[in-house]
Amino acid sequence: MPRKKKTPSPMRRRRPRGRATKAEAKHTSESGLSRQVDELTERLDIVLPEVTARVAALEHLLLELTLCTHDDLRRARQFVREQEA
């Protein structure tokens, strides 16, 4: 016996999940920005101590191999501070 063809069920219209209504759009963009800022802050909190430790290790090696002096390092740090200002 041949199978019966399914009759298409009436389609219900749903609001697409990815889109926000006009009233929600402002709130969504603000929360998206704050989420991005939070993610960047978290990444910096993870990366910054590692970078600081690596710089300290390089300074230690420079001093140990007598490639520079403490005064050289102090002057270099002062130069960077002046460039940032």
PyMOL Python script that loads the backbone (N, CA, C, O; Angstrom):
from pymol import cmd

cmd.read_pdbstr("""\
ATOM      1  N   MET A   1       0.837  -1.162   0.000  1.00  0.00           N
ATOM      2  CA  MET A   1       0.000   0.000   0.000  1.00  0.00           C
ATOM      3  C   MET A   1       0.895   1.242   0.000  1.00  0.00           C
ATOM      4  O   MET A   1       1.827   1.317   0.801  1.00  0.00           O
ATOM      5  N   PRO A   2       0.634   2.225  -0.884  1.00  0.00           N
ATOM      6  CA  PRO A   2       1.476   3.423  -0.932  1.00  0.00           C
ATOM      7  C   PRO A   2       1.270   4.299   0.307  1.00  0.00           C
ATOM      8  O   PRO A   2       0.184   4.367   0.883  1.00  0.00           O
ATOM      9  N   ARG A   3       2.363   4.965   0.688  1.00  0.00           N
ATOM     10  CA  ARG A   3       2.291   5.868   1.836  1.00  0.00           C
ATOM     11  C   ARG A   3       1.484   7.104   1.492  1.00  0.00           C
ATOM     12  O   ARG A   3       1.450   7.562   0.350  1.00  0.00           O
ATOM     13  N   LYS A   4       0.839   7.625   2.518  1.00  0.00           N
ATOM     14  CA  LYS A   4       0.087   8.858   2.313  1.00  0.00           C
ATOM     15  C   LYS A   4       1.047  10.028   2.398  1.00  0.00           C
ATOM     16  O   LYS A   4       1.983  10.034   3.197  1.00  0.00           O
ATOM     17  N   LYS A   5       0.797  11.011   1.563  1.00  0.00           N
ATOM     18  CA  LYS A   5       1.617  12.228   1.612  1.00  0.00           C
ATOM     19  C   LYS A   5       1.203  13.054   2.820  1.00  0.00           C
ATOM     20  O   LYS A   5       0.020  13.210   3.122  1.00  0.00           O
ATOM     21  N   LYS A   6       2.207  13.571   3.495  1.00  0.00           N
ATOM     22  CA  LYS A   6       1.921  14.428   4.637  1.00  0.00           C
ATOM     23  C   LYS A   6       1.450  15.778   4.140  1.00  0.00           C
ATOM     24  O   LYS A   6       2.045  16.367   3.237  1.00  0.00           O
ATOM     25  N   THR A   7       0.404  16.248   4.725  1.00  0.00           N
ATOM     26  CA  THR A   7      -0.053  17.588   4.383  1.00  0.00           C
ATOM     27  C   THR A   7       0.740  18.572   5.219  1.00  0.00           C
ATOM     28  O   THR A   7       0.926  18.348   6.415  1.00  0.00           O
ATOM     29  N   PRO A   8       1.210  19.656   4.622  1.00  0.00           N
ATOM     30  CA  PRO A   8       2.012  20.609   5.396  1.00  0.00           C
ATOM     31  C   PRO A   8       1.187  21.213   6.525  1.00  0.00           C
ATOM     32  O   PRO A   8       0.055  21.658   6.331  1.00  0.00           O
ATOM     33  N   SER A   9       1.792  21.214   7.715  1.00  0.00           N
ATOM     34  CA  SER A   9       1.099  21.804   8.859  1.00  0.00           C
ATOM     35  C   SER A   9       1.167  23.319   8.736  1.00  0.00           C
ATOM     36  O   SER A   9       2.099  23.860   8.142  1.00  0.00           O
ATOM     37  N   PRO A  10       0.201  23.983   9.286  1.00  0.00           N
ATOM     38  CA  PRO A  10       0.223  25.449   9.176  1.00  0.00           C
ATOM     39  C   PRO A  10       1.456  26.004   9.896  1.00  0.00           C
ATOM     40  O   PRO A  10       1.739  25.646  11.039  1.00  0.00           O
ATOM     41  N   MET A  11       2.161  26.862   9.220  1.00  0.00           N
ATOM     42  CA  MET A  11       3.392  27.445   9.762  1.00  0.00           C
ATOM     43  C   MET A  11       3.058  28.518  10.788  1.00  0.00           C
ATOM     44  O   MET A  11       2.241  29.408  10.550  1.00  0.00           O
ATOM     45  N   ARG A  12       3.709  28.405  11.923  1.00  0.00           N
ATOM     46  CA  ARG A  12       3.572  29.463  12.922  1.00  0.00           C
ATOM     47  C   ARG A  12       4.718  30.433  12.735  1.00  0.00           C
ATOM     48  O   ARG A  12       5.851  30.019  12.492  1.00  0.00           O
ATOM     49  N   ARG A  13       4.438  31.700  12.846  1.00  0.00           N
ATOM     50  CA  ARG A  13       5.492  32.697  12.711  1.00  0.00           C
ATOM     51  C   ARG A  13       6.060  32.984  14.083  1.00  0.00           C
ATOM     52  O   ARG A  13       5.349  33.407  14.994  1.00  0.00           O
ATOM     53  N   ARG A  14       7.348  32.747  14.214  1.00  0.00           N
ATOM     54  CA  ARG A  14       8.046  33.053  15.466  1.00  0.00           C
ATOM     55  C   ARG A  14       8.999  34.205  15.224  1.00  0.00           C
ATOM     56  O   ARG A  14       9.496  34.409  14.116  1.00  0.00           O
ATOM     57  N   ARG A  15       9.239  34.946  16.280  1.00  0.00           N
ATOM     58  CA  ARG A  15      10.233  36.007  16.194  1.00  0.00           C
ATOM     59  C   ARG A  15      11.606  35.347  16.125  1.00  0.00           C
ATOM     60  O   ARG A  15      11.892  34.466  16.936  1.00  0.00           O
ATOM     61  N   PRO A  16      12.475  35.747  15.177  1.00  0.00           N
ATOM     62  CA  PRO A  16      13.815  35.150  15.096  1.00  0.00           C
ATOM     63  C   PRO A  16      14.581  35.383  16.386  1.00  0.00           C
ATOM     64  O   PRO A  16      14.524  36.465  16.969  1.00  0.00           O
ATOM     65  N   ARG A  17      15.305  34.347  16.830  1.00  0.00           N
ATOM     66  CA  ARG A  17      16.009  34.438  18.095  1.00  0.00           C
ATOM     67  C   ARG A  17      17.159  35.434  18.061  1.00  0.00           C
ATOM     68  O   ARG A  17      17.421  36.101  19.061  1.00  0.00           O
ATOM     69  N   GLY A  18      17.841  35.546  16.949  1.00  0.00           N
ATOM     70  CA  GLY A  18      19.031  36.375  16.874  1.00  0.00           C
ATOM     71  C   GLY A  18      18.751  37.862  16.828  1.00  0.00           C
ATOM     72  O   GLY A  18      19.657  38.672  17.021  1.00  0.00           O
ATOM     73  N   ARG A  19      17.533  38.220  16.579  1.00  0.00           N
ATOM     74  CA  ARG A  19      17.219  39.646  16.426  1.00  0.00           C
ATOM     75  C   ARG A  19      16.503  40.176  17.660  1.00  0.00           C
ATOM     76  O   ARG A  19      15.712  39.478  18.295  1.00  0.00           O
ATOM     77  N   ALA A  20      16.799  41.401  17.972  1.00  0.00           N
ATOM     78  CA  ALA A  20      16.136  42.056  19.095  1.00  0.00           C
ATOM     79  C   ALA A  20      15.135  43.059  18.554  1.00  0.00           C
ATOM     80  O   ALA A  20      15.312  43.599  17.463  1.00  0.00           O
ATOM     81  N   THR A  21      14.097  43.303  19.312  1.00  0.00           N
ATOM     82  CA  THR A  21      13.141  44.320  18.894  1.00  0.00           C
ATOM     83  C   THR A  21      13.756  45.691  19.118  1.00  0.00           C
ATOM     84  O   THR A  21      14.800  45.817  19.758  1.00  0.00           O
ATOM     85  N   LYS A  22      13.117  46.694  18.598  1.00  0.00           N
ATOM     86  CA  LYS A  22      13.665  48.041  18.732  1.00  0.00           C
ATOM     87  C   LYS A  22      13.807  48.452  20.186  1.00  0.00           C
ATOM     88  O   LYS A  22      14.776  49.120  20.545  1.00  0.00           O
ATOM     89  N   ALA A  23      12.872  48.069  21.014  1.00  0.00           N
ATOM     90  CA  ALA A  23      12.939  48.430  22.430  1.00  0.00           C
ATOM     91  C   ALA A  23      14.095  47.721  23.117  1.00  0.00           C
ATOM     92  O   ALA A  23      14.707  48.275  24.029  1.00  0.00           O
ATOM     93  N   GLU A  24      14.401  46.495  22.687  1.00  0.00           N
ATOM     94  CA  GLU A  24      15.466  45.728  23.315  1.00  0.00           C
ATOM     95  C   GLU A  24      16.836  46.058  22.745  1.00  0.00           C
ATOM     96  O   GLU A  24      17.851  45.760  23.375  1.00  0.00           O
ATOM     97  N   ALA A  25      16.886  46.659  21.583  1.00  0.00           N
ATOM     98  CA  ALA A  25      18.156  46.860  20.875  1.00  0.00           C
ATOM     99  C   ALA A  25      19.141  47.693  21.686  1.00  0.00           C
ATOM    100  O   ALA A  25      20.318  47.342  21.761  1.00  0.00           O
ATOM    101  N   LYS A  26      18.693  48.778  22.287  1.00  0.00           N
ATOM    102  CA  LYS A  26      19.595  49.631  23.051  1.00  0.00           C
ATOM    103  C   LYS A  26      20.144  48.874  24.256  1.00  0.00           C
ATOM    104  O   LYS A  26      21.342  48.920  24.534  1.00  0.00           O
ATOM    105  N   HIS A  27      19.276  48.189  24.956  1.00  0.00           N
ATOM    106  CA  HIS A  27      19.697  47.436  26.143  1.00  0.00           C
ATOM    107  C   HIS A  27      20.666  46.323  25.749  1.00  0.00           C
ATOM    108  O   HIS A  27      21.643  46.080  26.458  1.00  0.00           O
ATOM    109  N   THR A  28      20.415  45.655  24.644  1.00  0.00           N
ATOM    110  CA  THR A  28      21.268  44.559  24.197  1.00  0.00           C
ATOM    111  C   THR A  28      22.653  45.058  23.828  1.00  0.00           C
ATOM    112  O   THR A  28      23.646  44.421  24.181  1.00  0.00           O
ATOM    113  N   SER A  29      22.746  46.179  23.129  1.00  0.00           N
ATOM    114  CA  SER A  29      24.059  46.681  22.731  1.00  0.00           C
ATOM    115  C   SER A  29      24.864  47.132  23.950  1.00  0.00           C
ATOM    116  O   SER A  29      26.080  46.946  23.998  1.00  0.00           O
ATOM    117  N   GLU A  30      24.187  47.720  24.928  1.00  0.00           N
ATOM    118  CA  GLU A  30      24.885  48.134  26.145  1.00  0.00           C
ATOM    119  C   GLU A  30      25.397  46.934  26.918  1.00  0.00           C
ATOM    120  O   GLU A  30      26.520  46.951  27.422  1.00  0.00           O
ATOM    121  N   SER A  31      24.586  45.899  27.015  1.00  0.00           N
ATOM    122  CA  SER A  31      25.033  44.709  27.745  1.00  0.00           C
ATOM    123  C   SER A  31      26.131  44.003  26.967  1.00  0.00           C
ATOM    124  O   SER A  31      27.030  43.412  27.564  1.00  0.00           O
ATOM    125  N   GLY A  32      26.069  44.058  25.642  1.00  0.00           N
ATOM    126  CA  GLY A  32      27.125  43.464  24.823  1.00  0.00           C
ATOM    127  C   GLY A  32      28.450  44.173  25.016  1.00  0.00           C
ATOM    128  O   GLY A  32      29.499  43.533  25.094  1.00  0.00           O
ATOM    129  N   LEU A  33      28.403  45.492  25.092  1.00  0.00           N
ATOM    130  CA  LEU A  33      29.623  46.264  25.323  1.00  0.00           C
ATOM    131  C   LEU A  33      30.191  46.003  26.706  1.00  0.00           C
ATOM    132  O   LEU A  33      31.403  45.853  26.866  1.00  0.00           O
ATOM    133  N   SER A  34      29.334  45.948  27.691  1.00  0.00           N
ATOM    134  CA  SER A  34      29.836  45.698  29.043  1.00  0.00           C
ATOM    135  C   SER A  34      30.402  44.284  29.137  1.00  0.00           C
ATOM    136  O   SER A  34      31.373  44.062  29.861  1.00  0.00           O
ATOM    137  N   ARG A  35      29.818  43.328  28.424  1.00  0.00           N
ATOM    138  CA  ARG A  35      30.344  41.968  28.421  1.00  0.00           C
ATOM    139  C   ARG A  35      31.721  41.937  27.768  1.00  0.00           C
ATOM    140  O   ARG A  35      32.624  41.254  28.252  1.00  0.00           O
ATOM    141  N   GLN A  36      31.885  42.676  26.667  1.00  0.00           N
ATOM    142  CA  GLN A  36      33.184  42.740  25.993  1.00  0.00           C
ATOM    143  C   GLN A  36      34.235  43.383  26.893  1.00  0.00           C
ATOM    144  O   GLN A  36      35.375  42.922  26.952  1.00  0.00           O
ATOM    145  N   VAL A  37      33.851  44.444  27.591  1.00  0.00           N
ATOM    146  CA  VAL A  37      34.787  45.104  28.512  1.00  0.00           C
ATOM    147  C   VAL A  37      35.185  44.151  29.628  1.00  0.00           C
ATOM    148  O   VAL A  37      36.351  44.094  30.017  1.00  0.00           O
ATOM    149  N   ASP A  38      34.218  43.404  30.143  1.00  0.00           N
ATOM    150  CA  ASP A  38      34.513  42.430  31.199  1.00  0.00           C
ATOM    151  C   ASP A  38      35.471  41.352  30.691  1.00  0.00           C
ATOM    152  O   ASP A  38      36.385  40.951  31.412  1.00  0.00           O
ATOM    153  N   GLU A  39      35.272  40.880  29.460  1.00  0.00           N
ATOM    154  CA  GLU A  39      36.154  39.861  28.889  1.00  0.00           C
ATOM    155  C   GLU A  39      37.569  40.401  28.704  1.00  0.00           C
ATOM    156  O   GLU A  39      38.546  39.706  28.985  1.00  0.00           O
ATOM    157  N   LEU A  40      37.675  41.642  28.230  1.00  0.00           N
ATOM    158  CA  LEU A  40      39.003  42.242  28.052  1.00  0.00           C
ATOM    159  C   LEU A  40      39.708  42.435  29.394  1.00  0.00           C
ATOM    160  O   LEU A  40      40.911  42.203  29.514  1.00  0.00           O
ATOM    161  N   THR A  41      38.951  42.858  30.390  1.00  0.00           N
ATOM    162  CA  THR A  41      39.526  43.033  31.720  1.00  0.00           C
ATOM    163  C   THR A  41      40.039  41.705  32.260  1.00  0.00           C
ATOM    164  O   THR A  41      41.117  41.637  32.852  1.00  0.00           O
ATOM    165  N   GLU A  42      39.261  40.657  32.051  1.00  0.00           N
ATOM    166  CA  GLU A  42      39.678  39.333  32.518  1.00  0.00           C
ATOM    167  C   GLU A  42      40.946  38.875  31.799  1.00  0.00           C
ATOM    168  O   GLU A  42      41.852  38.322  32.424  1.00  0.00           O
ATOM    169  N   ARG A  43      41.009  39.103  30.496  1.00  0.00           N
ATOM    170  CA  ARG A  43      42.209  38.729  29.734  1.00  0.00           C
ATOM    171  C   ARG A  43      43.435  39.493  30.214  1.00  0.00           C
ATOM    172  O   ARG A  43      44.515  38.921  30.359  1.00  0.00           O
ATOM    173  N   LEU A  44      43.262  40.789  30.459  1.00  0.00           N
ATOM    174  CA  LEU A  44      44.383  41.590  30.956  1.00  0.00           C
ATOM    175  C   LEU A  44      44.839  41.120  32.329  1.00  0.00           C
ATOM    176  O   LEU A  44      46.036  41.081  32.615  1.00  0.00           O
ATOM    177  N   ASP A  45      43.890  40.766  33.169  1.00  0.00           N
ATOM    178  CA  ASP A  45      44.234  40.272  34.506  1.00  0.00           C
ATOM    179  C   ASP A  45      45.059  38.985  34.418  1.00  0.00           C
ATOM    180  O   ASP A  45      45.889  38.714  35.286  1.00  0.00           O
ATOM    181  N   ILE A  46      44.828  38.208  33.379  1.00  0.00           N
ATOM    182  CA  ILE A  46      45.582  36.966  33.202  1.00  0.00           C
ATOM    183  C   ILE A  46      46.945  37.234  32.577  1.00  0.00           C
ATOM    184  O   ILE A  46      47.945  36.660  33.008  1.00  0.00           O
ATOM    185  N   VAL A  47      46.996  38.098  31.570  1.00  0.00           N
ATOM    186  CA  VAL A  47      48.211  38.296  30.778  1.00  0.00           C
ATOM    187  C   VAL A  47      49.215  39.216  31.470  1.00  0.00           C
ATOM    188  O   VAL A  47      50.420  38.978  31.389  1.00  0.00           O
ATOM    189  N   LEU A  48      48.748  40.247  32.137  1.00  0.00           N
ATOM    190  CA  LEU A  48      49.647  41.258  32.700  1.00  0.00           C
ATOM    191  C   LEU A  48      50.665  40.698  33.690  1.00  0.00           C
ATOM    192  O   LEU A  48      51.840  41.050  33.585  1.00  0.00           O
ATOM    193  N   PRO A  49      50.292  39.863  34.627  1.00  0.00           N
ATOM    194  CA  PRO A  49      51.313  39.317  35.527  1.00  0.00           C
ATOM    195  C   PRO A  49      52.372  38.489  34.793  1.00  0.00           C
ATOM    196  O   PRO A  49      53.545  38.501  35.165  1.00  0.00           O
ATOM    197  N   GLU A  50      51.949  37.774  33.752  1.00  0.00           N
ATOM    198  CA  GLU A  50      52.911  36.976  32.986  1.00  0.00           C
ATOM    199  C   GLU A  50      53.902  37.872  32.250  1.00  0.00           C
ATOM    200  O   GLU A  50      55.100  37.591  32.232  1.00  0.00           O
ATOM    201  N   VAL A  51      53.412  38.935  31.650  1.00  0.00           N
ATOM    202  CA  VAL A  51      54.298  39.865  30.938  1.00  0.00           C
ATOM    203  C   VAL A  51      55.258  40.522  31.925  1.00  0.00           C
ATOM    204  O   VAL A  51      56.446  40.662  31.636  1.00  0.00           O
ATOM    205  N   THR A  52      54.753  40.920  33.076  1.00  0.00           N
ATOM    206  CA  THR A  52      55.594  41.543  34.101  1.00  0.00           C
ATOM    207  C   THR A  52      56.699  40.590  34.548  1.00  0.00           C
ATOM    208  O   THR A  52      57.848  40.998  34.715  1.00  0.00           O
ATOM    209  N   ALA A  53      56.351  39.328  34.739  1.00  0.00           N
ATOM    210  CA  ALA A  53      57.348  38.342  35.156  1.00  0.00           C
ATOM    211  C   ALA A  53      58.411  38.140  34.078  1.00  0.00           C
ATOM    212  O   ALA A  53      59.592  37.983  34.387  1.00  0.00           O
ATOM    213  N   ARG A  54      57.996  38.145  32.835  1.00  0.00           N
ATOM    214  CA  ARG A  54      58.966  37.971  31.744  1.00  0.00           C
ATOM    215  C   ARG A  54      59.914  39.167  31.642  1.00  0.00           C
ATOM    216  O   ARG A  54      61.107  38.992  31.396  1.00  0.00           O
ATOM    217  N   VAL A  55      59.395  40.365  31.829  1.00  0.00           N
ATOM    218  CA  VAL A  55      60.255  41.550  31.807  1.00  0.00           C
ATOM    219  C   VAL A  55      61.254  41.489  32.948  1.00  0.00           C
ATOM    220  O   VAL A  55      62.430  41.806  32.767  1.00  0.00           O
ATOM    221  N   ALA A  56      60.795  41.084  34.121  1.00  0.00           N
ATOM    222  CA  ALA A  56      61.695  40.962  35.271  1.00  0.00           C
ATOM    223  C   ALA A  56      62.774  39.918  35.003  1.00  0.00           C
ATOM    224  O   ALA A  56      63.933  40.113  35.370  1.00  0.00           O
ATOM    225  N   ALA A  57      62.397  38.805  34.364  1.00  0.00           N
ATOM    226  CA  ALA A  57      63.378  37.770  34.045  1.00  0.00           C
ATOM    227  C   ALA A  57      64.419  38.281  33.049  1.00  0.00           C
ATOM    228  O   ALA A  57      65.606  37.980  33.175  1.00  0.00           O
ATOM    229  N   LEU A  58      63.973  39.049  32.068  1.00  0.00           N
ATOM    230  CA  LEU A  58      64.920  39.626  31.100  1.00  0.00           C
ATOM    231  C   LEU A  58      65.870  40.607  31.777  1.00  0.00           C
ATOM    232  O   LEU A  58      67.069  40.611  31.499  1.00  0.00           O
ATOM    233  N   GLU A  59      65.329  41.440  32.669  1.00  0.00           N
ATOM    234  CA  GLU A  59      66.194  42.380  33.391  1.00  0.00           C
ATOM    235  C   GLU A  59      67.222  41.626  34.226  1.00  0.00           C
ATOM    236  O   GLU A  59      68.388  42.015  34.293  1.00  0.00           O
ATOM    237  N   HIS A  60      66.782  40.550  34.856  1.00  0.00           N
ATOM    238  CA  HIS A  60      67.697  39.740  35.651  1.00  0.00           C
ATOM    239  C   HIS A  60      68.828  39.177  34.781  1.00  0.00           C
ATOM    240  O   HIS A  60      69.993  39.209  35.177  1.00  0.00           O
ATOM    241  N   LEU A  61      68.484  38.667  33.607  1.00  0.00           N
ATOM    242  CA  LEU A  61      69.502  38.128  32.705  1.00  0.00           C
ATOM    243  C   LEU A  61      70.462  39.212  32.223  1.00  0.00           C
ATOM    244  O   LEU A  61      71.669  38.989  32.139  1.00  0.00           O
ATOM    245  N   LEU A  62      69.920  40.381  31.909  1.00  0.00           N
ATOM    246  CA  LEU A  62      70.783  41.477  31.471  1.00  0.00           C
ATOM    247  C   LEU A  62      71.806  41.836  32.548  1.00  0.00           C
ATOM    248  O   LEU A  62      72.975  42.085  32.253  1.00  0.00           O
ATOM    249  N   LEU A  63      71.347  41.857  33.798  1.00  0.00           N
ATOM    250  CA  LEU A  63      72.265  42.171  34.895  1.00  0.00           C
ATOM    251  C   LEU A  63      73.250  41.025  35.144  1.00  0.00           C
ATOM    252  O   LEU A  63      74.432  41.263  35.391  1.00  0.00           O
ATOM    253  N   GLU A  64      72.766  39.796  35.080  1.00  0.00           N
ATOM    254  CA  GLU A  64      73.622  38.636  35.346  1.00  0.00           C
ATOM    255  C   GLU A  64      74.718  38.491  34.300  1.00  0.00           C
ATOM    256  O   GLU A  64      75.851  38.135  34.624  1.00  0.00           O
ATOM    257  N   LEU A  65      74.379  38.768  33.049  1.00  0.00           N
ATOM    258  CA  LEU A  65      75.369  38.665  31.976  1.00  0.00           C
ATOM    259  C   LEU A  65      76.176  39.949  31.818  1.00  0.00           C
ATOM    260  O   LEU A  65      76.966  40.084  30.884  1.00  0.00           O
ATOM    261  N   THR A  66      75.974  40.873  32.719  1.00  0.00           N
ATOM    262  CA  THR A  66      76.629  42.190  32.719  1.00  0.00           C
ATOM    263  C   THR A  66      76.543  42.881  31.351  1.00  0.00           C
ATOM    264  O   THR A  66      77.517  43.439  30.846  1.00  0.00           O
ATOM    265  N   LEU A  67      75.346  42.820  30.781  1.00  0.00           N
ATOM    266  CA  LEU A  67      75.091  43.539  29.529  1.00  0.00           C
ATOM    267  C   LEU A  67      74.621  44.956  29.806  1.00  0.00           C
ATOM    268  O   LEU A  67      74.675  45.817  28.928  1.00  0.00           O
ATOM    269  N   CYS A  68      74.156  45.200  31.033  1.00  0.00           N
ATOM    270  CA  CYS A  68      73.785  46.556  31.438  1.00  0.00           C
ATOM    271  C   CYS A  68      73.901  46.650  32.956  1.00  0.00           C
ATOM    272  O   CYS A  68      74.151  45.653  33.635  1.00  0.00           O
ATOM    273  N   THR A  69      73.718  47.851  33.472  1.00  0.00           N
ATOM    274  CA  THR A  69      73.811  48.082  34.913  1.00  0.00           C
ATOM    275  C   THR A  69      72.437  48.461  35.466  1.00  0.00           C
ATOM    276  O   THR A  69      71.481  48.657  34.715  1.00  0.00           O
ATOM    277  N   HIS A  70      72.361  48.560  36.794  1.00  0.00           N
ATOM    278  CA  HIS A  70      71.108  48.995  37.417  1.00  0.00           C
ATOM    279  C   HIS A  70      70.739  50.398  36.955  1.00  0.00           C
ATOM    280  O   HIS A  70      69.565  50.697  36.739  1.00  0.00           O
ATOM    281  N   ASP A  71      71.726  51.243  36.806  1.00  0.00           N
ATOM    282  CA  ASP A  71      71.466  52.612  36.343  1.00  0.00           C
ATOM    283  C   ASP A  71      70.887  52.610  34.932  1.00  0.00           C
ATOM    284  O   ASP A  71      69.996  53.402  34.626  1.00  0.00           O
ATOM    285  N   ASP A  72      71.389  51.724  34.071  1.00  0.00           N
ATOM    286  CA  ASP A  72      70.845  51.626  32.711  1.00  0.00           C
ATOM    287  C   ASP A  72      69.363  51.250  32.754  1.00  0.00           C
ATOM    288  O   ASP A  72      68.545  51.821  32.033  1.00  0.00           O
ATOM    289  N   LEU A  73      69.037  50.295  33.598  1.00  0.00           N
ATOM    290  CA  LEU A  73      67.636  49.869  33.709  1.00  0.00           C
ATOM    291  C   LEU A  73      66.762  50.985  34.268  1.00  0.00           C
ATOM    292  O   LEU A  73      65.647  51.198  33.791  1.00  0.00           O
ATOM    293  N   ARG A  74      67.259  51.699  35.274  1.00  0.00           N
ATOM    294  CA  ARG A  74      66.494  52.819  35.831  1.00  0.00           C
ATOM    295  C   ARG A  74      66.241  53.891  34.781  1.00  0.00           C
ATOM    296  O   ARG A  74      65.133  54.416  34.669  1.00  0.00           O
ATOM    297  N   ARG A  75      67.291  54.216  34.002  1.00  0.00           N
ATOM    298  CA  ARG A  75      67.126  55.230  32.952  1.00  0.00           C
ATOM    299  C   ARG A  75      66.143  54.759  31.875  1.00  0.00           C
ATOM    300  O   ARG A  75      65.367  55.557  31.349  1.00  0.00           O
ATOM    301  N   ALA A  76      66.176  53.490  31.555  1.00  0.00           N
ATOM    302  CA  ALA A  76      65.253  52.948  30.551  1.00  0.00           C
ATOM    303  C   ALA A  76      63.804  53.044  31.054  1.00  0.00           C
ATOM    304  O   ALA A  76      62.909  53.423  30.298  1.00  0.00           O
ATOM    305  N   ARG A  77      63.577  52.703  32.325  1.00  0.00           N
ATOM    306  CA  ARG A  77      62.231  52.817  32.896  1.00  0.00           C
ATOM    307  C   ARG A  77      61.760  54.262  32.917  1.00  0.00           C
ATOM    308  O   ARG A  77      60.600  54.549  32.621  1.00  0.00           O
ATOM    309  N   GLN A  78      62.661  55.170  33.267  1.00  0.00           N
ATOM    310  CA  GLN A  78      62.317  56.592  33.285  1.00  0.00           C
ATOM    311  C   GLN A  78      61.966  57.073  31.879  1.00  0.00           C
ATOM    312  O   GLN A  78      61.025  57.848  31.703  1.00  0.00           O
ATOM    313  N   PHE A  79      62.712  56.622  30.888  1.00  0.00           N
ATOM    314  CA  PHE A  79      62.437  57.001  29.507  1.00  0.00           C
ATOM    315  C   PHE A  79      61.039  56.534  29.090  1.00  0.00           C
ATOM    316  O   PHE A  79      60.300  57.278  28.443  1.00  0.00           O
ATOM    317  N   VAL A  80      60.681  55.310  29.458  1.00  0.00           N
ATOM    318  CA  VAL A  80      59.357  54.785  29.109  1.00  0.00           C
ATOM    319  C   VAL A  80      58.274  55.594  29.796  1.00  0.00           C
ATOM    320  O   VAL A  80      57.257  55.905  29.176  1.00  0.00           O
ATOM    321  N   ARG A  81      58.466  55.946  31.070  1.00  0.00           N
ATOM    322  CA  ARG A  81      57.476  56.759  31.787  1.00  0.00           C
ATOM    323  C   ARG A  81      57.280  58.118  31.110  1.00  0.00           C
ATOM    324  O   ARG A  81      56.159  58.617  31.009  1.00  0.00           O
ATOM    325  N   GLU A  82      58.384  58.706  30.649  1.00  0.00           N
ATOM    326  CA  GLU A  82      58.279  60.013  29.972  1.00  0.00           C
ATOM    327  C   GLU A  82      57.535  59.884  28.642  1.00  0.00           C
ATOM    328  O   GLU A  82      56.781  60.778  28.256  1.00  0.00           O
ATOM    329  N   GLN A  83      57.752  58.772  27.948  1.00  0.00           N
ATOM    330  CA  GLN A  83      57.065  58.575  26.671  1.00  0.00           C
ATOM    331  C   GLN A  83      55.565  58.359  26.872  1.00  0.00           C
ATOM    332  O   GLN A  83      54.759  58.763  26.034  1.00  0.00           O
ATOM    333  N   GLU A  84      55.194  57.720  27.985  1.00  0.00           N
ATOM    334  CA  GLU A  84      53.775  57.494  28.274  1.00  0.00           C
ATOM    335  C   GLU A  84      53.041  58.775  28.636  1.00  0.00           C
ATOM    336  O   GLU A  84      51.848  58.910  28.367  1.00  0.00           O
ATOM    337  N   ALA A  85      53.755  59.720  29.249  1.00  0.00           N
ATOM    338  CA  ALA A  85      53.108  60.967  29.685  1.00  0.00           C
ATOM    339  C   ALA A  85      52.832  61.919  28.558  1.00  0.00           C
ATOM    340  O   ALA A  85      52.292  63.003  28.784  1.00  0.00           O
TER     341      ALA A  85
END
""", "prot")
cmd.dss("prot")
cmd.show_as("cartoon", "prot")
cmd.util.cbc("prot")
cmd.orient("prot")
